[in-house]
């Protein structure tokens, strides 16, 4: 609550100048539980919120020492000391935390604030304001527990994906090797159906190999992470272009860029991000040779990157779906890929504290945007 607010001070100061009935009305307008104590620390007034929150009646409260309320839940030595200082030294209580068990309502977490008020013709009084943060505290604890469970679950899933993918490699290599050997030795020696079946097996094994490699790459993003360091994006982009040299040459692609900044990043992951986005632009080309342009501009405390292409584009209804793992918009025979590339991009960007999205129209190309903190 940060101390008794100005409005509460004004209400408190007005109590000395109005009749008791009006003072009670003023107290009852306040949402937080409030008590008025005399210098002997006896309860002289309480508001509706106090009675409702702690489930007590006026006859159980008025003219009783605060330390006698309930079953002694308010009998806190430090609170007694602080209230004495309020009475004697006019030293306010600010944000005093109390966590206690109350009969009928369970454990409550509260913040107490108090100050002395001075009626014109009477002895000093103490205004004690109580902020009940129990529900907020419980929600915070539940969220913290949920976050820890989610973190542990994600770690287990990453470990499972890595182990499962790694263990699948050896039997897959065996299937691939013997299938290729079968195709080499016996192709044309059986009927056309047999040759077709062998081709399906070889193709399926190759696709499974690509899928496992991509799944391994995705799982390693969580377990194989380098510390962030100054990373020159122009150098990283040049390395990504070099890695895609064959695809760029085969498709007659052109990759250009504006001046790019140096950012704090995991260099290897940032290179993978550029490579996936460039490769995506080349893979989903239109009739014309692919043209890809990379740019960046500073927006306050972040860099906004864009990767624009002249490819086939996509319908806006797919903008969210393309970043989900294993999501493909095209059949296996239309475009190659496993549906993991953009999921990897999203995971890399989010690990760097940024976000990624797409703007596109069918037949008019796509622009991928992502941010990196400056």
Buried (B, 14 or more C-beta within 10 A) or exposed (E): BEBBEEEBBEBBEEBBEEEEEEBBEBBBEBEBBBBBBBBEBBBBBBBBBBBEBBEBEEEBBEEBBBBBBBEEBBBBEEBBEBBEBBBEEEBBBBEBEBEBEBEEEEEBBBBBBBBBBEEEEEEBBBBBBBBBBBEEBEEEEEEEEEEEEEEEEEEEEBEEBBEEBEEBEEEBEEBBEEBBEBBEEEEEEEEEEBBEEBEEBBEBBBBBBEBBBBBBBBBBBBEEEEEBEEBBBBEBBBBBBEBBEEBBEEBEBEBEBEEBBEBBBBBBBBBBBBBBBBBBBBBBBBEEEBBBBBBBEEEEEBBBBBBBBBBBBBEEEBBEEBBEBEBBBBEEEEEEBBBBBBBBBBBBBEBBEBEBBBBBEEEEBBBBBBBBEE
